[in-house]
């Protein structure tokens, strides 16, 4: 069931009592104290590297609540940075913002983040497909000849990327990851990323969703290597409806498809200022995000 699109979208947050730690395309991160951060997922949406003028209703709630689901699902594989998403347990300084924070925020342990995106691909799509067509390889990994777009790979592959504050992350060979963070940590992150992807993708497939690829972020805390930020959301992953999967072409997906299609239709030059979206495009995109959450978790979105 899709929630009614009655609530105003949240495009900006402002908590004067808190220090803004970081602000990304979607999330605003605030410092609570020396050891804890407050992650707030807005309804902002980006396409072609620009944040659009129109928000997507409930998007921030979906990203937060789907991450909460996966943090719990994966807790036996790897520690995560979540402390609580119960706003009644937040510091008193922000409890007055409970209505805004409920369902779209997390109090987390502050981690020393690893400067590498840990990408796992089980299917060939996106930038990997472009690279494979040009060279027969992806991030230095030789792949079988004759693969079609969206084909399932013989086994999942680990293809790290550098983290970009603006624009696209850049795929790098594993040797470059080793140079950046060292061989031991590189091996640990590769192994845990593949384990997470395998467990999650097997579960999702039972729910009718193919996780074609995804990216993870890790940091170090007192618990050791810790899964952080968002995890296995429609923003950080390619979710495909399994019943419509047909290799040899791009797939329908549970993410920004309606937005990208609209921007291509109006022939936006992909330069600022980014255009606003019609209500119907925002509505359909919202429905896709909520549908992905409901299908994966079997739960109704907490709005």
Legacy VTK file of the C-alpha trace (Angstrom):
# vtk DataFile Version 3.0
C-alpha trace
ASCII
DATASET POLYDATA
POINTS 303 float
0.000 0.000 0.000
1.365 3.407 -0.901
0.921 6.122 1.752
-1.045 9.138 0.660
1.205 11.916 -0.540
-0.216 14.407 1.938
2.830 15.239 4.040
5.046 18.029 2.731
8.395 16.857 1.425
11.465 17.596 3.515
14.099 19.268 1.363
16.147 21.000 4.056
16.722 20.462 7.754
17.797 22.988 10.339
18.535 22.215 13.973
20.118 25.350 15.462
21.082 23.462 18.608
23.319 21.100 16.617
26.483 21.442 14.576
26.066 20.377 10.943
28.692 17.678 10.407
28.053 17.032 6.711
25.373 17.542 4.068
25.109 15.333 1.009
22.729 15.011 -1.892
20.144 13.336 0.346
21.350 13.211 3.959
22.109 15.887 6.511
24.394 14.696 9.299
24.585 16.484 12.643
27.038 16.120 15.514
25.314 15.138 18.748
28.501 14.769 20.798
32.041 13.495 20.329
30.863 9.928 19.804
27.442 10.203 18.140
25.923 11.627 14.969
22.341 12.193 13.864
21.610 11.047 10.300
18.544 12.659 8.726
17.380 11.466 5.305
15.594 14.229 3.407
13.298 13.775 0.404
15.837 15.330 -1.954
16.538 13.460 -5.158
19.468 13.814 -7.506
19.786 12.868 -11.147
22.740 13.230 -13.467
24.739 14.561 -10.488
22.383 17.435 -9.595
19.823 17.759 -6.811
16.456 18.527 -8.363
14.122 21.300 -7.278
11.328 18.822 -6.459
11.438 16.347 -3.598
10.011 12.818 -3.612
7.386 12.219 -0.905
8.424 9.628 1.704
11.810 8.984 0.046
13.808 9.798 3.172
11.597 7.531 5.247
12.075 4.657 2.800
15.858 5.047 2.772
16.016 5.141 6.563
13.576 2.340 7.274
14.972 -0.003 4.645
18.454 0.562 6.095
17.117 -0.224 9.566
15.663 -3.468 8.228
18.990 -4.522 6.694
21.065 -3.493 9.719
18.983 -5.908 11.772
19.010 -8.622 9.084
22.813 -8.477 8.734
23.737 -7.993 12.388
25.227 -11.501 12.677
27.607 -10.809 9.769
28.990 -7.405 10.658
28.576 -4.718 13.345
26.768 -1.550 12.246
26.773 2.036 13.442
23.118 2.227 14.547
22.415 3.222 18.142
18.671 3.860 17.856
15.996 5.216 15.551
13.598 5.754 18.481
13.299 9.523 18.754
12.272 9.252 22.407
15.814 8.033 23.100
17.492 10.928 21.276
19.170 13.698 23.293
16.729 16.192 24.784
18.047 18.939 22.494
16.356 17.383 19.451
13.323 15.639 20.896
11.215 18.712 20.167
11.704 17.893 16.474
10.234 14.408 16.911
7.547 14.830 14.246
10.156 15.700 11.633
12.714 13.090 12.720
10.414 10.108 13.259
10.895 7.479 10.551
13.619 9.355 8.673
16.501 9.609 11.143
19.032 7.495 13.016
21.312 8.145 15.959
24.599 6.443 15.138
28.078 5.864 16.485
30.634 8.135 14.879
33.018 6.008 12.827
36.372 6.637 11.203
35.222 6.103 7.633
37.185 4.176 5.019
37.699 6.368 1.907
36.526 3.667 -0.519
33.096 2.600 -1.768
32.739 -1.183 -1.569
30.745 -2.130 -4.667
29.475 -5.642 -5.360
27.962 -6.616 -8.695
25.963 -9.772 -9.319
24.709 -8.629 -12.735
26.339 -6.533 -15.421
24.719 -3.141 -15.810
25.430 0.583 -15.694
29.065 1.658 -15.764
30.220 -1.969 -15.566
28.327 -2.774 -18.766
29.948 0.181 -20.543
33.399 -0.865 -19.359
32.815 -4.493 -20.336
31.676 -3.534 -23.845
34.855 -1.513 -24.304
37.399 -3.897 -22.788
35.848 -7.205 -21.735
36.837 -6.354 -18.161
35.409 -4.544 -15.142
37.785 -2.887 -12.671
40.596 -5.047 -13.977
38.562 -8.283 -13.673
38.348 -10.402 -16.837
34.767 -11.508 -17.508
33.444 -14.219 -19.857
32.999 -13.240 -23.488
29.545 -12.778 -24.956
27.742 -11.356 -21.945
24.584 -9.392 -22.670
23.434 -6.290 -20.831
21.883 -7.221 -17.449
23.215 -10.797 -17.571
23.836 -12.485 -14.243
27.561 -12.930 -13.647
28.987 -16.414 -12.955
29.645 -15.164 -9.421
29.431 -11.758 -7.761
32.453 -9.512 -8.236
33.932 -6.853 -5.969
34.601 -3.590 -7.810
35.685 -0.783 -5.470
35.298 2.898 -6.215
36.674 6.132 -4.870
34.232 8.263 -2.907
33.367 11.492 -4.675
31.906 14.468 -2.824
30.535 15.731 -6.147
29.775 13.880 -9.356
30.100 10.153 -9.927
32.241 7.819 -7.876
35.094 6.438 -9.958
35.661 2.699 -10.346
39.179 1.639 -9.392
41.121 -1.637 -9.654
41.564 -3.609 -6.433
45.280 -2.786 -6.603
44.437 0.898 -6.206
42.244 0.116 -3.202
45.174 -1.788 -1.686
47.414 1.223 -2.250
44.884 3.525 -0.566
44.018 1.510 2.544
46.435 -1.437 2.670
46.173 -5.132 1.754
44.733 -6.494 4.992
41.835 -4.034 5.253
41.175 -4.388 1.512
40.807 -8.164 1.858
38.564 -7.838 4.907
36.256 -5.351 3.207
36.086 -7.388 0.003
35.219 -10.578 1.881
32.558 -9.020 4.110
31.038 -7.090 1.193
30.629 -10.295 -0.814
29.125 -12.090 2.194
26.635 -9.270 2.794
25.635 -9.138 -0.867
25.178 -12.906 -1.087
22.985 -13.108 2.017
20.919 -10.055 1.098
20.467 -10.929 -2.574
19.329 -14.470 -1.752
16.740 -13.057 0.655
15.586 -10.365 -1.787
15.191 -12.881 -4.603
12.743 -14.799 -2.409
10.778 -11.546 -2.166
10.734 -11.051 -5.926
13.535 -8.488 -6.144
16.887 -8.879 -7.867
19.699 -6.860 -6.308
21.799 -6.330 -9.419
24.518 -4.403 -7.626
25.041 -2.326 -4.519
27.612 -0.320 -2.632
28.548 -0.360 1.028
30.401 2.074 3.254
32.468 0.958 6.215
34.226 2.641 9.079
36.121 1.729 12.210
34.575 1.906 15.669
35.327 0.228 18.984
33.542 -2.826 17.513
36.045 -3.018 14.628
34.986 -2.848 10.996
31.487 -1.360 11.038
28.807 -1.096 8.350
27.728 2.545 8.136
25.621 5.115 6.299
22.766 3.560 4.292
22.661 -0.071 3.263
20.911 -1.852 0.386
18.499 0.963 -0.440
17.086 1.897 -3.860
19.580 4.790 -3.849
22.669 2.671 -3.193
21.580 -0.391 -5.194
19.903 -1.478 -8.400
16.667 -3.267 -7.473
14.952 -5.043 -10.363
11.519 -6.745 -10.211
12.371 -10.420 -10.714
9.144 -11.192 -12.557
10.065 -8.670 -15.293
13.748 -9.590 -15.573
14.814 -10.075 -19.165
18.541 -9.964 -19.982
19.775 -8.242 -23.114
18.497 -4.785 -22.254
18.230 -2.265 -19.423
15.793 -3.368 -16.720
12.863 -1.722 -15.013
13.937 -0.701 -11.530
12.695 0.445 -8.127
14.438 3.787 -8.090
14.778 6.998 -10.104
13.601 5.551 -13.402
10.620 7.879 -13.817
12.793 10.862 -12.972
15.546 9.964 -15.432
13.010 9.161 -18.152
11.272 12.508 -17.675
14.527 14.465 -17.755
15.545 12.704 -20.954
12.127 13.389 -22.486
12.360 17.126 -21.833
15.957 17.062 -23.118
17.419 18.769 -20.104
21.019 19.716 -20.881
22.143 18.326 -17.511
23.476 21.678 -16.428
22.254 23.800 -13.506
19.720 24.856 -12.588
18.089 21.447 -12.309
14.413 21.494 -13.330
11.392 20.849 -11.167
9.361 17.658 -11.643
5.660 17.356 -12.445
3.564 16.039 -9.568
2.835 12.796 -11.427
6.535 12.006 -11.919
7.229 12.666 -8.234
4.223 10.514 -7.276
5.243 7.545 -9.422
8.798 7.719 -8.152
7.563 7.795 -4.570
5.362 4.772 -5.234
8.364 2.819 -6.538
10.424 3.551 -3.442
7.574 2.609 -1.103
6.815 -0.527 -3.136
10.435 -1.675 -2.816
10.289 -1.222 0.960
6.996 -3.058 1.329
8.009 -5.925 -0.968
11.342 -6.492 0.773
10.199 -6.147 4.367
6.510 -7.042 4.286
5.936 -3.987 6.475
4.002 -0.761 6.028
6.086 2.373 5.972
6.132 4.286 9.252
4.922 7.742 8.269
LINES 1 304
303 0 1 2 3 4 5 6 7 8 9 10 11 12 13 14 15 16 17 18 19 20 21 22 23 24 25 26 27 28 29 30 31 32 33 34 35 36 37 38 39 40 41 42 43 44 45 46 47 48 49 50 51 52 53 54 55 56 57 58 59 60 61 62 63 64 65 66 67 68 69 70 71 72 73 74 75 76 77 78 79 80 81 82 83 84 85 86 87 88 89 90 91 92 93 94 95 96 97 98 99 100 101 102 103 104 105 106 107 108 109 110 111 112 113 114 115 116 117 118 119 120 121 122 123 124 125 126 127 128 129 130 131 132 133 134 135 136 137 138 139 140 141 142 143 144 145 146 147 148 149 150 151 152 153 154 155 156 157 158 159 160 161 162 163 164 165 166 167 168 169 170 171 172 173 174 175 176 177 178 179 180 181 182 183 184 185 186 187 188 189 190 191 192 193 194 195 196 197 198 199 200 201 202 203 204 205 206 207 208 209 210 211 212 213 214 215 216 217 218 219 220 221 222 223 224 225 226 227 228 229 230 231 232 233 234 235 236 237 238 239 240 241 242 243 244 245 246 247 248 249 250 251 252 253 254 255 256 257 258 259 260 261 262 263 264 265 266 267 268 269 270 271 272 273 274 275 276 277 278 279 280 281 282 283 284 285 286 287 288 289 290 291 292 293 294 295 296 297 298 299 300 301 302
